[in-house]
Amino acid sequence: MHTDTLVIHADGHLAEDSSLSPPIYYSATFSAQNAEEFAEIAGTEQPARYYTRYGNPLHKRAAEIIAALEGTEVAFVTGSGMGAISTAIFSLIQAGDHIVAQTQHYMGTSKLFSDMLPRFGVDVTLVDQTDTSAFEAAIQPNTKLIMVETPVNPTLQLTDLEAVSKLAKSRNILTMADNTFASPINQRPHDLGIDMVVHSATKYMGGHHDITAGVICTSSELMKAIWETHITLGSVLSPMDTWLLLRGLRTLTLRMERINHNAMALAEFLEQQPQIESVYYPGLPSHPQHALAQKQMTGYGAVIAFLTKGDYQATERFVAALKLPINAVSLGGLDTLVVHTAAMWAGTLNEAQMKVANIQPNMVRCSVGVEHIEDLKADILTALKVL
Ligand SMILES: *Cc1c(COP(=O)(O)O)cnc(C)c1O
């Protein structure tokens, strides 16, 4: 079936009470008939009705839709994107293992690799994601996992998913992709051979800037270890937020269609403005990896980064002059969001670290929402006058 149908029907049909919108099972615990039934449920993977850290009826429904969208056997929802990423990684690695990852990742993931995993005796080598041979060169006899993220913040660089997964398979190494910036509507890493796909469902899947959630999509076999780790680490998605995630998923394909269209139009518009120095968007022919984007993506997502021709202060004035885009972090929801990237990281990163992270003083990151494109263009045109 098509994704438009899967988001409506992949979680089976009506709830047992025949309501079209499922009840929220606000219960931490569920009763069993007798001791044997308890023992059986407790030993089941992801039981829907036992204890909510183990599972909740709506967890399964949200997970079934997302697994269908990503084309994996199973999926598993967590309390946040970082909950999904850390649970998946801690389920696979042990002291003495080695991981190959990218120099650019979501900040939380980078911290996991640079600060946390080394404390547990895990070595990590970071490579330039645009260079497939760099992944190959970094592999060691104890390499257990290759972690990729594509497109990546802030300059929307890409990783060749098929090339990396081929390389990993030939060496018996597991692969994991953070597919948050693409969404399963625009990119399906598992189809290209990636073993585990993770998302911050806080972004496109939730879609309304109201919940934090995460998801891991993989095979039933790998899920066994992930499940054991999850019940120990405990990154649980609350029943209410699971309901909101389900509600968000129903309109995912509709929203992605509008978002892809708006962002493409806005990227082209920005590229034509005399006050703009350059625009980073995988859908633009000027993107250095546009051919790869066309090969592995079917749409290019909400996030655009661009450099103004002004300095730090002028860029700050431009962002402040915008009326429709809201000055806020995150991405993939209904509202257009904008951040002056260097200002956002000023408290966290020093100048040298910003250089490594590709953050320039005149850079703006925009997550395009579902407003009318002409209203967004008009607002930006007015704000550009301060530059
Ligand atoms: C937001 C984000 C995360 C972290 O997700 P949370 O839901 O905030 O924990 C991970 N990866 C990417 C690419 C993200 O954008």
The ligand as a Gaussian input file, in Angstrom:
#p B3LYP/6-31G(d) Opt

LIG

0 1
 C       16.034000      16.571000      17.535000
 C       16.980000      15.548000      16.996000
 C       17.436000      14.480000      17.791000
 C       17.072000      14.358000      19.251000
 O       15.715000      14.146000      19.417000
 P       14.912000      14.542000      20.781000
 O       13.538000      14.110000      20.455000
 O       15.095000      16.008000      20.964000
 O       15.562000      13.769000      21.874000
 C       18.255000      13.538000      17.218000
 N       18.645000      13.626000      15.938000
 C       18.249000      14.644000      15.140000
 C       18.719000      14.686000      13.733000
 C       17.398000      15.634000      15.643000
 O       17.020000      16.640000      14.857000

